Amino acid sequence: MEYTREQVEAWALPVEKWDREAWRSSLLRHFALVAEDETGRIIGFADLDGGYVDRLYIHRDFQGRGAAKALASALEEEAGRQGQARITVHASRSARGFFEKLGYRAVKDQRVKRPHPETGQMVELENTVMEKGLKQV
């Protein structure tokens, strides 16, 4: 089951609504990576906060080509270097299968609420807390 339009709007703000300074600050605090295509154009990004995958995104035109797997692998390696015994992610419905293929296991399903950017109404989203044990480097 996919997310409704209202849920997508609450989860992924339109670019014009981004708080760029908040994004910058968050990415500077985390271990962050970008994925580029062969021309150097950014096609995705990921970031790690301790043992938590905060964000992992690949533009839809480039999905299924290995970029997300490469980013996830690099985040796992970094988490291991940091001494983390496991890595966790709150996977969206559409990302759960991807993480399962990488060896993550579902811990629990959860519901979270986020404000809709236009109405301010709280919108409920479902995701799955997943984790994977790591080899420490």
OpenMM code with the backbone's topology and positions (N, CA, C; nanometers):
from openmm import Vec3, app, unit

residues = "MET GLU TYR THR ARG GLU GLN VAL GLU ALA TRP ALA LEU PRO VAL GLU LYS TRP ASP ARG GLU ALA TRP ARG SER SER LEU LEU ARG HIS PHE ALA LEU VAL ALA GLU ASP GLU THR GLY ARG ILE ILE GLY PHE ALA ASP LEU ASP GLY GLY TYR VAL ASP ARG LEU TYR ILE HIS ARG ASP PHE GLN GLY ARG GLY ALA ALA LYS ALA LEU ALA SER ALA LEU GLU GLU GLU ALA GLY ARG GLN GLY GLN ALA ARG ILE THR VAL HIS ALA SER ARG SER ALA ARG GLY PHE PHE GLU LYS LEU GLY TYR ARG ALA VAL LYS ASP GLN ARG VAL LYS ARG PRO HIS PRO GLU THR GLY GLN MET VAL GLU LEU GLU ASN THR VAL MET GLU LYS GLY LEU LYS GLN VAL".split()
positions = [
    Vec3(0.0843, -0.1173, 0.0000),
    Vec3(0.0000, 0.0000, 0.0000),
    Vec3(0.0895, 0.1245, 0.0000),
    Vec3(0.0645, 0.2125, -0.0910),
    Vec3(0.1430, 0.3353, -0.1019),
    Vec3(0.0882, 0.4417, -0.0072),
    Vec3(0.1638, 0.5485, 0.0070),
    Vec3(0.1197, 0.6610, 0.0884),
    Vec3(0.0222, 0.7475, 0.0094),
    Vec3(-0.0665, 0.8162, 0.0815),
    Vec3(-0.1571, 0.9104, 0.0163),
    Vec3(-0.0800, 1.0368, -0.0204),
    Vec3(-0.1381, 1.1183, -0.1046),
    Vec3(-0.0744, 1.2451, -0.1421),
    Vec3(-0.0511, 1.3317, -0.0181),
    Vec3(-0.1492, 1.3358, 0.0703),
    Vec3(-0.1373, 1.4148, 0.1933),
    Vec3(-0.0192, 1.3660, 0.2779),
    Vec3(-0.0009, 1.2355, 0.2867),
    Vec3(0.1103, 1.1801, 0.3640),
    Vec3(0.2445, 1.2155, 0.3005),
    Vec3(0.2526, 1.2046, 0.1687),
    Vec3(0.3769, 1.2393, 0.0984),
    Vec3(0.4098, 1.3863, 0.1194),
    Vec3(0.3105, 1.4729, 0.1109),
    Vec3(0.3332, 1.6165, 0.1303),
    Vec3(0.3815, 1.6467, 0.2715),
    Vec3(0.3320, 1.5740, 0.3707),
    Vec3(0.3754, 1.5961, 0.5093),
    Vec3(0.5151, 1.5406, 0.5331),
    Vec3(0.5491, 1.4336, 0.4624),
    Vec3(0.6780, 1.3674, 0.4832),
    Vec3(0.7894, 1.4352, 0.4060),
    Vec3(0.7628, 1.4751, 0.2837),
    Vec3(0.8662, 1.5324, 0.1967),
    Vec3(0.8223, 1.6714, 0.1524),
    Vec3(0.8663, 1.7704, 0.2257),
    Vec3(0.8288, 1.9078, 0.1942),
    Vec3(0.8753, 1.9482, 0.0548),
    Vec3(0.7976, 2.0318, -0.0139),
    Vec3(0.8454, 2.0863, -0.1411),
    Vec3(0.9701, 2.1723, -0.1172),
    Vec3(1.0568, 2.1777, -0.2155),
    Vec3(1.1844, 2.2495, -0.2026),
    Vec3(1.1651, 2.3910, -0.1503),
    Vec3(1.0639, 2.4600, -0.1983),
    Vec3(1.0453, 2.5993, -0.1568),
    Vec3(1.0091, 2.6131, -0.0089),
    Vec3(0.9732, 2.5040, 0.0560),
    Vec3(0.9387, 2.5084, 0.1985),
    Vec3(1.0533, 2.4598, 0.2883),
    Vec3(1.1632, 2.4184, 0.2286),
    Vec3(1.2757, 2.3695, 0.3079),
    Vec3(1.3358, 2.4807, 0.3919),
    Vec3(1.3761, 2.4459, 0.5104),
    Vec3(1.4567, 2.5343, 0.5932),
    Vec3(1.6015, 2.4956, 0.5633),
    Vec3(1.6609, 2.5654, 0.4689),
    Vec3(1.7943, 2.5279, 0.4210),
    Vec3(1.8989, 2.5286, 0.5326),
    Vec3(1.8882, 2.6217, 0.6247),
    Vec3(1.9854, 2.6262, 0.7344),
    Vec3(1.9703, 2.5044, 0.8258),
    Vec3(1.8474, 2.4617, 0.8496),
    Vec3(1.8253, 2.3420, 0.9317),
    Vec3(1.8828, 2.2186, 0.8620),
    Vec3(1.8633, 2.2080, 0.7306),
    Vec3(1.9208, 2.0963, 0.6547),
    Vec3(2.0728, 2.1007, 0.6627),
    Vec3(2.1286, 2.2163, 0.6388),
    Vec3(2.2746, 2.2318, 0.6410),
    Vec3(2.3298, 2.1910, 0.7771),
    Vec3(2.2678, 2.2415, 0.8820),
    Vec3(2.3117, 2.2115, 1.0178),
    Vec3(2.3028, 2.0615, 1.0468),
    Vec3(2.1928, 1.9998, 1.0067),
    Vec3(2.1744, 1.8568, 1.0287),
    Vec3(2.2800, 1.7757, 0.9546),
    Vec3(2.3028, 1.8082, 0.8288),
    Vec3(2.4009, 1.7334, 0.7502),
    Vec3(2.5430, 1.7530, 0.8025),
    Vec3(2.5728, 1.8702, 0.8551),
    Vec3(2.7057, 1.8942, 0.9114),
    Vec3(2.7286, 1.8152, 1.0401),
    Vec3(2.6223, 1.7896, 1.1156),
    Vec3(2.6333, 1.7121, 1.2400),
    Vec3(2.6458, 1.5623, 1.2128),
    Vec3(2.6003, 1.5186, 1.0974),
    Vec3(2.5967, 1.3766, 1.0639),
    Vec3(2.7084, 1.3399, 0.9667),
    Vec3(2.7300, 1.2105, 0.9512),
    Vec3(2.8157, 1.1591, 0.8448),
    Vec3(2.7277, 1.1564, 0.7206),
    Vec3(2.7580, 1.2394, 0.6220),
    Vec3(2.6715, 1.2541, 0.5043),
    Vec3(2.7474, 1.2216, 0.3763),
    Vec3(2.6758, 1.1617, 0.2828),
    Vec3(2.7316, 1.1243, 0.1533),
    Vec3(2.6366, 1.1660, 0.0420),
    Vec3(2.6913, 1.1872, -0.0766),
    Vec3(2.6076, 1.2093, -0.1944),
    Vec3(2.6442, 1.1054, -0.2998),
    Vec3(2.5482, 1.0740, -0.3844),
    Vec3(2.5710, 0.9867, -0.5000),
    Vec3(2.5611, 1.0737, -0.6239),
    Vec3(2.6523, 1.0507, -0.7169),
    Vec3(2.6545, 1.1274, -0.8415),
    Vec3(2.6422, 1.0329, -0.9599),
    Vec3(2.5881, 1.0855, -1.0704),
    Vec3(2.5894, 1.0075, -1.1936),
    Vec3(2.7242, 1.0264, -1.2618),
    Vec3(2.7408, 0.9695, -1.3796),
    Vec3(2.8700, 0.9750, -1.4482),
    Vec3(2.9112, 1.1159, -1.4898),
    Vec3(2.8161, 1.2104, -1.4913),
    Vec3(2.8499, 1.3487, -1.5268),
    Vec3(2.8780, 1.4350, -1.4043),
    Vec3(2.8646, 1.3760, -1.2845),
    Vec3(2.8872, 1.4520, -1.1620),
    Vec3(2.7622, 1.5153, -1.1046),
    Vec3(2.6473, 1.4910, -1.1667),
    Vec3(2.5209, 1.5456, -1.1160),
    Vec3(2.4775, 1.4651, -0.9935),
    Vec3(2.4371, 1.5330, -0.8883),
    Vec3(2.3922, 1.4653, -0.7664),
    Vec3(2.2586, 1.3967, -0.7940),
    Vec3(2.2540, 1.2661, -0.7641),
    Vec3(2.1321, 1.1879, -0.7862),
    Vec3(2.0728, 1.1352, -0.6559),
    Vec3(2.1440, 1.1547, -0.5451),
    Vec3(2.0928, 1.1075, -0.4180),
    Vec3(2.1858, 1.1429, -0.3040),
    Vec3(2.1415, 1.1110, -0.1844),
    Vec3(2.2216, 1.1402, -0.0654),
    Vec3(2.1790, 1.0475, 0.0471),
    Vec3(2.2627, 1.0411, 0.1484),
    Vec3(2.2318, 0.9629, 0.2679),
    Vec3(2.3086, 1.0229, 0.3843),
    Vec3(2.2547, 1.0052, 0.5052),
    Vec3(2.3302, 1.0494, 0.6220),
    Vec3(2.3038, 0.9602, 0.7413),
    Vec3(2.4040, 0.9578, 0.8281),
    Vec3(2.4077, 0.8696, 0.9434),
    Vec3(2.4266, 0.9527, 1.0689),
    Vec3(2.3446, 0.9274, 1.1695),
    Vec3(2.3562, 0.9926, 1.2997),
    Vec3(2.3855, 0.8826, 1.4018),
    Vec3(2.5138, 0.8629, 1.4315),
    Vec3(2.5525, 0.7507, 1.5173),
    Vec3(2.5230, 0.6216, 1.4439),
    Vec3(2.4358, 0.5397, 1.4977),
    Vec3(2.3972, 0.4155, 1.4323),
    Vec3(2.2626, 0.4228, 1.3639),
    Vec3(2.2141, 0.5441, 1.3369),
    Vec3(2.0811, 0.5621, 1.2780),
    Vec3(2.0920, 0.6219, 1.1382),
    Vec3(2.0344, 0.5529, 1.0395),
    Vec3(2.0265, 0.6071, 0.9036),
    Vec3(1.9146, 0.7102, 0.9049),
    Vec3(1.9522, 0.8371, 0.9049),
    Vec3(1.8524, 0.9432, 0.9134),
    Vec3(1.7809, 0.9625, 0.7803),
    Vec3(1.8587, 0.9631, 0.6722),
    Vec3(1.7991, 0.9821, 0.5393),
    Vec3(1.8778, 0.9001, 0.4377),
    Vec3(1.8055, 0.8435, 0.3412),
    Vec3(1.8674, 0.7790, 0.2256),
    Vec3(1.7700, 0.7987, 0.1104),
    Vec3(1.8132, 0.8727, 0.0101),
    Vec3(1.7242, 0.9081, -0.1004),
    Vec3(1.7998, 0.9012, -0.2321),
    Vec3(1.7362, 0.8414, -0.3314),
    Vec3(1.7866, 0.8403, -0.4682),
    Vec3(1.6739, 0.8911, -0.5581),
    Vec3(1.7051, 0.9847, -0.6471),
    Vec3(1.6052, 1.0361, -0.7407),
    Vec3(1.5431, 0.9198, -0.8174),
    Vec3(1.4136, 0.9263, -0.8386),
    Vec3(1.3416, 0.8141, -0.9000),
    Vec3(1.3973, 0.7726, -1.0357),
    Vec3(1.4544, 0.8660, -1.1113),
    Vec3(1.5102, 0.8317, -1.2427),
    Vec3(1.6360, 0.7461, -1.2325),
    Vec3(1.6932, 0.7352, -1.1138),
    Vec3(1.8187, 0.6619, -1.0955),
    Vec3(1.8049, 0.5436, -0.9997),
    Vec3(1.6842, 0.5153, -0.9561),
    Vec3(1.6629, 0.4032, -0.8653),
    Vec3(1.6831, 0.2711, -0.9391),
    Vec3(1.7268, 0.1704, -0.8658),
    Vec3(1.7475, 0.0381, -0.9227),
    Vec3(1.8800, 0.0204, -0.9944),
    Vec3(1.9706, 0.1155, -0.9788),
    Vec3(2.1004, 0.1089, -1.0468),
    Vec3(2.2177, 0.0879, -0.9512),
    Vec3(2.1882, 0.0660, -0.8231),
    Vec3(2.2938, 0.0353, -0.7273),
    Vec3(2.3405, 0.1511, -0.6412),
    Vec3(2.2938, 0.2725, -0.6686),
    Vec3(2.3405, 0.3877, -0.5908),
    Vec3(2.2953, 0.3789, -0.4450),
    Vec3(2.1704, 0.3406, -0.4217),
    Vec3(2.1210, 0.3312, -0.2837),
    Vec3(2.1956, 0.2223, -0.2076),
    Vec3(2.2213, 0.1112, -0.2737),
    Vec3(2.2953, 0.0019, -0.2098),
    Vec3(2.4364, 0.0471, -0.1733),
    Vec3(2.4999, 0.1220, -0.2630),
    Vec3(2.6352, 0.1721, -0.2354),
    Vec3(2.6347, 0.2690, -0.1178),
    Vec3(2.5360, 0.3589, -0.1133),
    Vec3(2.5272, 0.4526, -0.0012),
    Vec3(2.5020, 0.3780, 0.1298),
    Vec3(2.4084, 0.2825, 0.1280),
    Vec3(2.3778, 0.2067, 0.2496),
    Vec3(2.5011, 0.1312, 0.2984),
    Vec3(2.5742, 0.0721, 0.2070),
    Vec3(2.6960, -0.0009, 0.2431),
    Vec3(2.7990, 0.0919, 0.3069),
    Vec3(2.8147, 0.2105, 0.2502),
    Vec3(2.9098, 0.3077, 0.3056),
    Vec3(2.8662, 0.3540, 0.4448),
    Vec3(2.7351, 0.3723, 0.4654),
    Vec3(2.6861, 0.4111, 0.5983),
    Vec3(2.7108, 0.2994, 0.6992),
    Vec3(2.6875, 0.1749, 0.6581),
    Vec3(2.7122, 0.0618, 0.7477),
    Vec3(2.8598, 0.0539, 0.7857),
    Vec3(2.9458, 0.0727, 0.6877),
    Vec3(3.0899, 0.0698, 0.7137),
    Vec3(3.1295, 0.1795, 0.8122),
    Vec3(3.0763, 0.2992, 0.7926),
    Vec3(3.1076, 0.4104, 0.8824),
    Vec3(3.0545, 0.3839, 1.0228),
    Vec3(2.9329, 0.3315, 1.0338),
    Vec3(2.8771, 0.3009, 1.1662),
    Vec3(2.9653, 0.1991, 1.2381),
    Vec3(3.0138, 0.0994, 1.1657),
    Vec3(3.1057, 0.0022, 1.2245),
    Vec3(3.2349, 0.0668, 1.2699),
    Vec3(3.2883, 0.1583, 1.1882),
    Vec3(3.4102, 0.2315, 1.2262),
    Vec3(3.3879, 0.3131, 1.3525),
    Vec3(3.2659, 0.3640, 1.3685),
    Vec3(3.2332, 0.4431, 1.4873),
    Vec3(3.2100, 0.3548, 1.6102),
    Vec3(3.2171, 0.2227, 1.5923),
    Vec3(3.1990, 0.1315, 1.7045),
    Vec3(3.0555, 0.0904, 1.7306),
    Vec3(2.9658, 0.1209, 1.6387),
    Vec3(2.8256, 0.0829, 1.6555),
    Vec3(2.8115, -0.0678, 1.6356),
    Vec3(2.7355, -0.1332, 1.7223),
    Vec3(2.7118, -0.2774, 1.7104),
    Vec3(2.6016, -0.3073, 1.6098),
    Vec3(2.5143, -0.2091, 1.5869),
    Vec3(2.4038, -0.2273, 1.4923),
    Vec3(2.3701, -0.0938, 1.4287),
    Vec3(2.3016, -0.1035, 1.3181),
    Vec3(2.2551, 0.0158, 1.2484),
    Vec3(2.1033, 0.0045, 1.2378),
    Vec3(2.0339, 0.1167, 1.2551),
    Vec3(1.8880, 0.1165, 1.2493),
    Vec3(1.8394, 0.2163, 1.1457),
    Vec3(1.7169, 0.1941, 1.1014),
    Vec3(1.6522, 0.2835, 1.0061),
    Vec3(1.5022, 0.2766, 1.0311),
    Vec3(1.4341, 0.3861, 1.0084),
    Vec3(1.2881, 0.3880, 1.0100),
    Vec3(1.2465, 0.3868, 0.8634),
    Vec3(1.2222, 0.2686, 0.8105),
    Vec3(1.2001, 0.2499, 0.6669),
    Vec3(1.0554, 0.2777, 0.6276),
    Vec3(1.0404, 0.3548, 0.5211),
    Vec3(0.9076, 0.3775, 0.4650),
    Vec3(0.8546, 0.2467, 0.4069),
    Vec3(0.7269, 0.2447, 0.3751),
    Vec3(0.6682, 0.1252, 0.3137),
    Vec3(0.7451, 0.0860, 0.1881),
    Vec3(0.7763, 0.1850, 0.1074),
    Vec3(0.8422, 0.1558, -0.0200),
    Vec3(0.9879, 0.1142, -0.0025),
    Vec3(1.0505, 0.1498, 0.1088),
    Vec3(1.1920, 0.1169, 0.1303),
    Vec3(1.2127, -0.0114, 0.2104),
    Vec3(1.1083, -0.0620, 0.2712),
    Vec3(1.1247, -0.1800, 0.3579),
    Vec3(1.1871, -0.2984, 0.2828),
    Vec3(1.1379, -0.3297, 0.1649),
    Vec3(1.1916, -0.4415, 0.0872),
    Vec3(1.3381, -0.4226, 0.0527),
    Vec3(1.3755, -0.2994, 0.0210),
    Vec3(1.5155, -0.2680, -0.0090),
    Vec3(1.6044, -0.3029, 0.1099),
    Vec3(1.5650, -0.2578, 0.2285),
    Vec3(1.6463, -0.2840, 0.3472),
    Vec3(1.6455, -0.4327, 0.3845),
    Vec3(1.5338, -0.5006, 0.3633),
    Vec3(1.5305, -0.6448, 0.3895),
    Vec3(1.6325, -0.7172, 0.3018),
    Vec3(1.6435, -0.6777, 0.1755),
    Vec3(1.7405, -0.7401, 0.0843),
    Vec3(1.8841, -0.7166, 0.1303),
    Vec3(1.9063, -0.6096, 0.2058),
    Vec3(2.0402, -0.5800, 0.2573),
    Vec3(2.0672, -0.6467, 0.3921),
    Vec3(1.9708, -0.7242, 0.4408),
    Vec3(1.9922, -0.7972, 0.5655),
    Vec3(1.9350, -0.7328, 0.6902),
    Vec3(1.8594, -0.6254, 0.6747),
    Vec3(1.7948, -0.5627, 0.7903),
    Vec3(1.6730, -0.6466, 0.8291),
    Vec3(1.6414, -0.6458, 0.9572),
    Vec3(1.5218, -0.7162, 1.0030),
    Vec3(1.4266, -0.6160, 1.0663),
    Vec3(1.2986, -0.6422, 1.0479),
    Vec3(1.1962, -0.5550, 1.1055),
    Vec3(1.1909, -0.5759, 1.2564),
    Vec3(1.1933, -0.4656, 1.3300),
    Vec3(1.1816, -0.4695, 1.4753),
    Vec3(1.0374, -0.4414, 1.5152),
    Vec3(0.9804, -0.3364, 1.4557),
    Vec3(0.8402, -0.3040, 1.4840),
    Vec3(0.7887, -0.2062, 1.3795),
    Vec3(0.6586, -0.2115, 1.3575),
    Vec3(0.5914, -0.1103, 1.2768),
    Vec3(0.5507, 0.0015, 1.3709),
    Vec3(0.5538, 0.1228, 1.3212),
    Vec3(0.5155, 0.2355, 1.4060),
    Vec3(0.4399, 0.3395, 1.3245),
    Vec3(0.3701, 0.4227, 1.3963),
    Vec3(0.2985, 0.5356, 1.3357),
    Vec3(0.3597, 0.6633, 1.3912),
    Vec3(0.3885, 0.7555, 1.3010),
    Vec3(0.4434, 0.8851, 1.3413),
    Vec3(0.3546, 0.9937, 1.2834),
    Vec3(0.3567, 1.1098, 1.3458),
    Vec3(0.2753, 1.2214, 1.2972),
    Vec3(0.3655, 1.3364, 1.2569),
    Vec3(0.3318, 1.3964, 1.1442),
    Vec3(0.4049, 1.5132, 1.0943),
    Vec3(0.3031, 1.6179, 1.0513),
    Vec3(0.3384, 1.7456, 1.0654),
    Vec3(0.2447, 1.8497, 1.0226),
    Vec3(0.2433, 1.8633, 0.8702),
    Vec3(0.1247, 1.8800, 0.8156),
    Vec3(0.1121, 1.9060, 0.6722),
    Vec3(0.1607, 2.0486, 0.6473),
    Vec3(0.2449, 2.0724, 0.5446),
    Vec3(0.3039, 2.2049, 0.5241),
    Vec3(0.2037, 2.3146, 0.4898),
    Vec3(0.0891, 2.2786, 0.4348),
    Vec3(-0.0108, 2.3796, 0.3983),
    Vec3(-0.1142, 2.4011, 0.5079),
    Vec3(-0.1660, 2.2916, 0.5622),
    Vec3(-0.2773, 2.3025, 0.6568),
    Vec3(-0.2333, 2.3058, 0.8025),
    Vec3(-0.1137, 2.2543, 0.8301),
    Vec3(-0.0683, 2.2447, 0.9681),
    Vec3(-0.1292, 2.1272, 1.0426),
    Vec3(-0.2249, 2.0597, 0.9802),
    Vec3(-0.2874, 1.9432, 1.0423),
    Vec3(-0.1852, 1.8307, 1.0544),
    Vec3(-0.1935, 1.7565, 1.1631),
    Vec3(-0.1034, 1.6435, 1.1818),
    Vec3(-0.1493, 1.5278, 1.0925),
    Vec3(-0.0537, 1.4711, 1.0209),
    Vec3(-0.0806, 1.3611, 0.9289),
    Vec3(-0.0064, 1.2382, 0.9808),
    Vec3(-0.0765, 1.1273, 0.9890),
    Vec3(-0.0163, 1.0046, 1.0404),
    Vec3(0.0486, 0.9249, 0.9272),
    Vec3(0.1716, 0.8807, 0.9528),
    Vec3(0.2463, 0.7990, 0.8575),
    Vec3(0.2871, 0.6693, 0.9258),
    Vec3(0.2992, 0.5645, 0.8476),
    Vec3(0.3488, 0.4379, 0.9007),
    Vec3(0.4878, 0.4120, 0.8455),
    Vec3(0.5744, 0.3585, 0.9306),
    Vec3(0.7041, 0.3109, 0.8845),
    Vec3(0.7439, 0.1918, 0.9706),
    Vec3(0.8570, 0.1337, 0.9386),
    Vec3(0.9035, 0.0156, 1.0108),
    Vec3(1.0423, 0.0417, 1.0661),
    Vec3(1.0584, 0.0226, 1.1957),
    Vec3(1.1909, 0.0296, 1.2568),
    Vec3(1.2622, -0.0998, 1.2186),
    Vec3(1.3805, -0.0851, 1.1572),
    Vec3(1.4577, -0.2008, 1.1129),
    Vec3(1.5997, -0.1882, 1.1650),
    Vec3(1.6670, -0.3016, 1.1810),
    Vec3(1.8048, -0.2977, 1.2279),
    Vec3(1.8859, -0.4096, 1.1644),
    Vec3(2.0166, -0.3888, 1.1694),
    Vec3(2.1108, -0.4869, 1.1162),
    Vec3(2.2335, -0.4869, 1.2060),
    Vec3(2.2781, -0.6050, 1.2448),
    Vec3(2.4011, -0.6153, 1.3220),
    Vec3(2.5210, -0.5843, 1.2339),
    Vec3(2.6223, -0.5225, 1.2935),
    Vec3(2.7410, -0.4813, 1.2182),
    Vec3(2.8659, -0.5496, 1.2696),
    Vec3(2.9592, -0.5669, 1.1792),
    Vec3(3.0935, -0.6090, 1.2177),
    Vec3(3.1700, -0.4821, 1.2489),
    Vec3(3.2240, -0.4736, 1.3667),
    Vec3(3.2989, -0.3531, 1.4021),
    Vec3(3.4362, -0.3581, 1.3382),
    Vec3(3.4773, -0.2434, 1.2850),
    Vec3(3.6057, -0.2330, 1.2145),
    Vec3(3.7133, -0.1880, 1.3097),
] * unit.nanometer
topology = app.Topology()
chain = topology.addChain("A")
for resn in residues:
    res = topology.addResidue(resn, chain)
    for name in ("N", "CA", "C"):
        topology.addAtom(name, app.Element.getBySymbol(name[0]), res)
